[in-house]
Amino acid sequence: MMSNDEEPVGLKIGEKFFGLLIIIIGVIVFYFAFTSQSALSAVVPSVPVLVPGIFLFFGAVLLLVGVLFIFAKEHEE
């Protein structure tokens, strides 16, 4: 029988899977923002660098959050 202090195994697996999913989404956002910078500036030269930079930043944040989900350990008392 499982004590009340233990975290269910399914929850741990779900957390790791969710972290991997966030990493994949972050890589896709980062890749498309990075590769579209030059194409976007060639089509619309007045677009500031800030627009793709925002997506690069959020892609990197998603990568970081996904890595934190994967490597997170439960707090032991």
Buried (B, 14 or more C-beta within 10 A) or exposed (E): EEEEEEEEEEEEEEBBEBBBEBBEBBBEBBEBBEEBBEEBBEEEEEEEEEBBEEBBBBBBBBBEBBBEBBEEEEEEE
